Amino acid sequence: MTDVTHEGPLPLYLRDRFAPVPDEHSAADLTVRGSLPPELDGRYLRNGPNPLPGEDKGHWFTGPGMLHGIRLRDGRAEWYRNRWVRTRELEGHPFIREDLNVDLTANPANTHVIRHAGTVLALCEVGLPYWVTPSLETVGPYDFGGRLTTAMTAHPKEDPVTGELHLFGTGFAPPYLTYHRVTAEGVLLDSRPVAVPGPTMMHDFAITEHHIVWMDLPVVFDPTLAGRGGLPYRWDDGYGARLGVMPRTPGSTDVRWYDVDPCYVFHVGNAHEDGQGRIVLDAVRYDRDGFRHSWSDIGGYTSPSGPGGGPKPGLRRPPSVLHRWTLDPVAGRITESPLDDRAAEFPTHNESLTGRPHRYLYTVSDDGITKHDLARHTTHTHKTPGTRYAGEAVFVPAADGTGEDEGWLLSLVSDDDGAAGELLVLDAAELSVQAVVELPHAVPAGFHGSWLPDQR
């Protein structure tokens, strides 16, 4: 993508809490306010876009990935590091090669970071993942021993019972969608094309105990928009909107589709089967106006916030809210309704319940971090003060906990005023502050992260 030069004010994604940091840093023995739980023995890693100094790729989503990591052990914050993911794109290689084929290794690897089967992967949905070390050094592109030949979603789902990793790849030409299954040992065993009518921008999906849930929604790739300083995707009213249910049975590509009201979903909270044959999906939903306002805001030329922010000028309601769809295969119908009326993004949950019934979800907005009790239909928010904004809240379960919300939430906090970042540690049950780790410099707002407990 061509770099963009600005004659006027910098776009939002290059300033305030989104402002990229110009250097890589390492710091040891960080200051901790409060008390870090001794059980937090591992690394918190978070990914996000961070353009090189003087660089602008035209949209928040397209900057090269930078990992931020904090090592916690014995109630101490031993170190902080930030490192660019050294991809072929960062080295200057184009995504579209001279032969007009796509180079899946030339991507920003800027969206998520996970560990599966002992391998840490930096992810971005338009290409292959990048293998990185727990100390944030880049090893190189990772294709599961040559078996992965499509792009890989930034939101794979690990089944907490089987240990399998479920993922998909989208393409700009057929097959537009391909499903993949990786064993608990890290072997890609199963790849199947799934029929969809066009190059939909499918960012996330869901699993249940027996099914895959697809979201075929009306934001699609448009090559005529390429090279204009943004992303080549647009809302297409004619594309339609539907959710699909595919059995996890090996080899199956049969999908039962359900039409839904037009919307877009960046991020799923969780999904499960309700014991009556129905599938319940909880996710953050954008209607058309909400998507267009947010897409413009995160492109950076309007104000004030970005995904998960407060209501935008001209909107009567938040651009995105937590929403529930219930798919009933016996009756052949789907019902849907909002779960809350406040702005929400980056939903998370206790991942030991991925694909299973859950009671709690955690979301973020400009106000702070909100806990949603879906059984009691109540919410509780930890508010971040002033110009400080919490990022995605990653749930870490307590080792001996028996309750779904027994554990902690980890969130990187950024500041519009350029103050140093913080790692916020909340008690997940009460949303009370357990500890704050002071970081040595500002940390830009970013996307997704993971807690990597020490493997013994």
C-alpha positions in Angstrom: 0.0 0.0 0.0 1.3 3.5 -0.9 2.3 5.7 2.0 0.2 8.8 2.5 1.4 12.4 2.9 -0.7 14.8 5.0 -0.8 18.6 4.4 -3.2 19.2 7.3 -3.6 17.8 10.8 -2.5 14.2 11.4 -5.3 11.6 11.2 -6.5 10.2 14.4 -4.7 6.9 14.1 -1.3 8.8 14.1 -2.0 11.0 17.2 -3.3 11.1 20.7 -3.5 7.6 22.2 -3.0 6.0 18.8 0.3 7.8 18.2 3.0 5.2 17.2 6.1 4.9 19.2 9.3 5.5 17.3 11.6 3.0 19.0 12.0 -0.4 20.5 12.6 -0.4 24.3 13.5 -2.9 27.1 13.1 -2.1 30.8 13.6 -4.2 33.9 12.1 -4.2 37.4 9.1 -2.1 36.7 7.3 -0.1 39.4 4.1 -1.8 40.6 1.4 0.0 42.4 -0.8 -2.3 44.5 -0.1 -6.1 44.7 0.4 -8.4 41.7 -1.1 -11.8 42.4 1.7 -14.4 42.7 -0.3 -16.7 40.5 0.4 -14.4 37.5 3.5 -16.3 36.4 4.0 -15.7 32.7 3.9 -13.1 29.9 1.2 -10.7 28.8 1.6 -10.0 25.0 -0.4 -7.5 23.0 -0.3 -6.7 19.3 -1.2 -3.6 17.4 -0.3 -1.4 14.4 2.7 0.9 14.8 4.0 2.6 11.7 7.7 3.4 11.3 8.7 7.0 12.0 7.4 9.2 9.2 5.3 6.4 7.7 1.5 6.3 7.1 -0.2 3.4 5.5 -3.5 5.2 5.2 -5.6 3.4 7.9 -5.2 2.3 11.5 -5.6 -1.3 10.5 -2.6 -1.4 8.1 0.4 -0.2 10.2 3.1 -2.8 10.8 2.6 -4.9 13.8 4.3 -4.2 17.1 4.3 -6.5 20.1 4.3 -5.2 23.7 5.2 -7.7 26.4 5.3 -7.6 30.2 6.9 -10.5 32.2 5.2 -11.1 35.6 6.6 -13.5 38.2 6.6 -13.8 42.0 4.5 -10.7 42.4 7.0 -8.6 40.4 7.0 -7.1 36.9 10.4 -8.3 35.7 10.5 -6.7 32.3 8.7 -4.8 29.5 9.7 -5.0 25.8 8.2 -3.7 22.6 9.3 -5.1 19.2 8.2 -4.8 15.6 7.2 -8.0 14.0 9.8 -8.3 11.3 7.7 -9.3 8.4 8.6 -9.2 4.7 6.2 -6.3 4.4 8.3 -4.4 7.0 11.3 -5.2 4.9 9.7 -3.5 1.9 8.3 -6.5 0.0 4.9 -5.9 -1.7 1.8 -7.9 -1.0 1.0 -8.1 -4.7 4.1 -9.4 -6.5 5.1 -8.5 -10.1 3.5 -11.7 -11.4 0.2 -10.3 -9.8 0.1 -13.2 -7.3 -0.3 -12.5 -3.6 2.7 -12.9 -1.2 1.0 -14.2 2.0 4.2 -13.5 3.9 4.1 -9.8 3.1 1.6 -8.7 5.7 1.7 -6.5 8.8 1.1 -9.3 11.4 -0.5 -6.6 13.5 -3.8 -7.9 14.9 -3.4 -10.6 17.5 -0.8 -12.8 19.2 -1.6 -16.4 20.5 0.2 -19.5 21.6 -0.8 -22.9 20.3 1.2 -26.2 20.8 4.0 -24.2 22.3 4.4 -21.9 19.3 3.7 -18.1 19.6 2.1 -16.6 16.5 1.5 -13.0 15.5 -1.6 -12.9 13.4 -3.2 -10.7 10.6 -6.1 -12.0 8.5 -4.6 -11.1 5.1 -1.6 -13.4 5.2 0.3 -16.1 7.0 1.1 -15.9 10.7 4.5 -15.0 12.0 6.3 -17.2 14.5 7.8 -15.1 17.3 9.6 -16.1 20.5 8.3 -15.5 24.0 10.8 -12.6 24.2 9.3 -11.0 21.1 11.9 -11.8 18.5 10.7 -12.7 15.1 11.6 -16.2 13.7 9.7 -16.0 10.4 6.5 -16.8 8.6 4.7 -19.9 9.8 2.7 -22.2 7.5 2.2 -25.3 9.6 4.9 -27.3 7.7 3.6 -26.2 4.3 0.0 -27.2 4.9 -1.5 -23.7 5.3 -1.8 -22.3 1.8 -4.4 -19.6 2.5 -4.4 -16.5 4.8 -5.2 -17.2 8.4 -7.7 -15.4 10.5 -6.5 -13.3 13.4 -9.2 -14.9 15.6 -8.7 -18.7 15.7 -10.6 -20.6 18.4 -9.0 -23.2 20.6 -11.4 -25.8 21.9 -10.8 -26.1 25.7 -11.7 -29.7 25.8 -10.1 -31.2 22.7 -7.2 -28.7 22.4 -7.8 -28.4 18.7 -7.4 -25.0 17.0 -10.1 -24.0 14.5 -9.4 -21.3 12.0 -10.2 -20.0 8.5 -8.7 -18.0 5.7 -10.4 -15.6 3.4 -9.4 -14.7 -0.2 -9.9 -12.0 -2.8 -10.8 -14.7 -5.4 -12.4 -18.2 -5.0 -12.3 -20.0 -2.7 -13.4 -16.9 -0.7 -13.5 -18.9 2.5 -11.5 -21.9 3.7 -11.9 -23.7 7.0 -8.8 -25.3 8.7 -8.5 -27.5 11.8 -5.2 -27.9 13.7 -4.6 -30.7 16.3 -3.7 -30.0 19.9 -0.1 -30.9 18.9 0.0 -28.3 16.2 -0.6 -30.4 13.0 -2.9 -28.9 10.4 -5.0 -31.9 9.5 -8.1 -30.6 7.8 -8.7 -27.9 5.1 -12.1 -27.4 3.4 -13.4 -24.7 1.1 -16.8 -23.2 2.3 -19.0 -21.7 -0.3 -19.9 -18.0 0.1 -21.0 -15.7 -2.8 -18.1 -13.2 -2.7 -15.0 -11.8 -1.0 -16.7 -10.9 2.3 -14.5 -9.3 5.0 -15.0 -12.0 7.6 -12.9 -11.0 10.6 -14.1 -13.4 13.2 -16.3 -16.5 13.7 -17.4 -18.8 16.5 -17.3 -22.4 17.5 -19.6 -24.5 19.7 -19.1 -28.0 21.0 -20.4 -29.5 17.7 -20.6 -26.6 15.2 -18.8 -23.8 13.4 -20.7 -20.5 13.1 -19.9 -18.3 10.1 -20.8 -14.7 9.6 -21.3 -13.8 5.9 -22.0 -10.1 6.2 -22.2 -7.1 3.7 -18.7 -5.6 4.0 -16.8 -6.8 0.9 -13.5 -6.4 -0.9 -13.6 -3.9 -3.7 -10.5 -3.7 -5.9 -11.5 -0.3 -7.3 -10.7 1.2 -3.9 -7.2 -0.2 -3.8 -4.4 2.4 -3.7 -6.6 5.3 -2.4 -4.9 5.5 0.9 -7.4 3.4 2.9 -8.7 -0.2 2.9 -10.3 -1.7 -0.2 -13.5 -2.7 1.5 -17.0 -1.2 1.5 -20.5 -1.8 2.8 -22.6 -3.5 0.0 -26.3 -3.4 0.6 -26.8 -5.9 -2.2 -24.6 -8.6 -0.7 -27.0 -9.7 2.1 -26.3 -10.7 5.7 -26.5 -14.2 7.1 -25.1 -16.5 9.8 -24.2 -20.1 8.9 -23.9 -23.2 11.0 -21.6 -26.0 9.8 -21.1 -29.3 11.7 -17.6 -29.9 13.1 -17.8 -33.4 11.7 -14.6 -34.1 9.8 -15.0 -33.5 6.0 -18.4 -31.7 6.3 -18.9 -28.5 4.3 -22.7 -28.5 4.6 -23.8 -25.1 6.0 -27.3 -24.1 7.0 -27.7 -20.4 6.5 -30.0 -18.0 8.4 -30.7 -14.5 7.0 -30.3 -11.7 9.6 -30.8 -8.0 9.7 -28.0 -6.2 7.8 -25.0 -5.6 10.2 -21.3 -6.1 10.6 -19.4 -7.9 13.3 -15.7 -7.4 14.0 -15.6 -9.5 17.2 -17.4 -12.4 18.7 -17.8 -12.8 22.5 -18.7 -16.5 22.6 -21.2 -19.0 21.3 -22.8 -22.2 22.7 -25.5 -24.8 22.3 -28.4 -24.2 24.7 -29.4 -27.9 25.4 -32.6 -27.5 23.3 -30.8 -27.8 19.9 -30.4 -24.0 19.5 -27.1 -22.2 18.9 -26.6 -18.9 20.8 -24.1 -16.4 19.5 -23.0 -13.3 21.4 -21.0 -10.6 19.5 -20.6 -6.9 19.0 -22.9 -5.7 16.3 -22.7 -2.6 14.0 -25.6 -1.5 11.9 -24.8 0.2 8.6 -24.6 3.7 10.0 -22.6 2.7 13.0 -20.1 0.7 10.8 -19.7 3.6 8.4 -19.1 6.2 11.1 -16.6 3.9 12.9 -14.9 2.9 9.7 -14.4 6.6 9.0 -13.2 7.3 12.5 -10.6 4.5 12.6 -9.5 5.6 9.2 -8.5 8.6 11.1 -10.0 11.7 9.4 -12.9 12.3 11.9 -13.1 12.4 15.6 -13.3 11.4 18.4 -12.5 7.8 19.2 -12.5 4.6 17.1 -13.9 1.1 17.6 -15.5 0.8 21.0 -15.8 4.6 21.4 -18.7 6.6 22.5 -21.5 7.7 20.2 -20.3 9.6 17.1 -21.6 12.9 15.9 -24.8 12.3 13.9 -25.5 9.0 15.6 -28.5 8.7 18.0 -27.1 5.5 19.5 -23.7 3.9 20.0 -22.1 2.6 16.8 -21.7 -0.9 18.3 -23.4 -2.8 21.0 -23.3 -6.3 22.5 -25.9 -8.4 20.7 -27.3 -12.0 20.8 -28.5 -14.2 17.9 -30.3 -17.5 18.7 -30.4 -19.9 15.8 -33.1 -22.6 15.9 -32.5 -25.4 13.4 -35.7 -27.2 14.4 -38.0 -24.2 13.8 -35.8 -23.0 10.9 -35.6 -19.5 12.2 -33.3 -17.0 14.0 -34.1 -14.4 16.6 -31.9 -11.5 17.7 -31.8 -8.7 20.2 -29.4 -6.4 21.9 -27.9 -7.5 25.2 -27.0 -3.9 26.3 -27.4 -0.4 25.0 -24.0 1.0 25.7 -21.0 1.3 23.3 -18.9 -1.9 23.3 -16.0 -3.5 21.5 -13.3 -6.2 22.1 -15.5 -8.7 23.9 -13.6 -11.3 26.0 -14.6 -14.2 28.2 -13.1 -17.0 30.3 -11.6 -19.1 27.5 -12.0 -22.4 29.4 -15.7 -21.9 28.3 -15.0 -21.2 24.6 -17.9 -22.9 22.7 -19.7 -23.7 25.9 -22.4 -21.9 28.0 -21.1 -18.7 29.6 -22.4 -16.2 32.0 -20.0 -13.3 31.8 -18.5 -11.2 29.0 -16.1 -8.3 29.3 -16.1 -5.3 26.8 -14.3 -2.0 26.6 -15.4 1.5 25.6 -14.2 5.0 26.1 -15.7 4.8 29.7 -13.5 1.8 30.7 -14.0 -1.9 31.1 -17.5 -3.4 31.5 -18.5 -6.7 32.9 -21.8 -8.1 31.5 -23.7 -10.6 33.7 -25.8 -12.3 31.1 -27.8 -14.3 33.6 -28.9 -11.3 35.7 -28.9 -8.9 32.8 -26.7 -6.5 34.8 -23.5 -4.6 34.0 -20.6 -3.1 36.1 -18.0 -0.8 34.8 -14.5 0.0 35.9 -14.0 3.6 34.7 -10.6 4.8 33.5 -9.9 8.4 34.5 -9.4 11.5 32.4 -7.6 10.9 29.1 -6.6 7.3 29.9 -8.3 4.5 27.9 -8.3 0.8 28.6 -7.5 -1.7 25.8 -9.0 -5.2 25.5 -9.4 -6.9 28.8 -7.8 -10.5 28.7 -9.2 -12.9 31.3 -6.7 -14.9 33.3 -8.3 -17.7 35.5 -7.3 -18.3 39.0 -5.5 -21.6 39.3 -7.8 -23.0 42.0 -10.9 -21.0 41.0 -14.3 -22.7 40.7 -16.3 -19.8 39.6 -16.4 -18.5 36.0 -15.3 -15.0 37.0 -12.6 -16.1 39.5 -9.4 -14.6 38.1 -8.1 -11.3 36.7 -8.4 -9.0 33.8 -5.2 -7.6 32.1 -5.5 -4.5 30.0 -2.9 -2.1 28.5 -3.9 1.5 29.2 -3.0 4.3 26.7 -3.3 8.1 27.2 -4.4 10.8 24.9 -1.9 13.2 26.5 1.1 11.0 25.7 1.7 9.8 29.3 3.4 6.5 29.9 1.3 3.4 29.5 0.2 1.1 32.2 -0.7 -2.6 32.6 -4.0 -2.6 34.6 -4.7 -5.7 36.6 -8.4 -6.0 37.8 -10.1 -8.6 40.0 -12.5 -10.0 37.4 -15.3 -10.7 39.9 -15.5 -7.1 41.3 -13.6 -5.1 38.7 -11.5 -3.7 41.6 -7.9 -2.6 40.9 -5.5 -5.3 42.0 -2.3 -3.7 40.7 -1.0 -1.3 38.1 2.4 -1.8 36.4 4.0 1.4 35.3 5.6 1.2 31.8 8.6 3.2 30.7 6.9 5.1 27.8 3.6 5.6 26.0 1.9 2.6 24.6 -0.4 3.2 21.6 -3.9 1.9 21.5 -3.9 -1.5 19.8 -5.8 -4.6 19.1 -5.6 -8.0 20.8 -3.4 -9.9 23.2 -3.0 -13.1 25.2 -1.8 -14.2 28.6 0.9 -16.9 28.2 1.4 -18.7 31.5 4.8 -20.3 32.1 4.8 -23.9 30.8 6.3 -26.3 33.3 
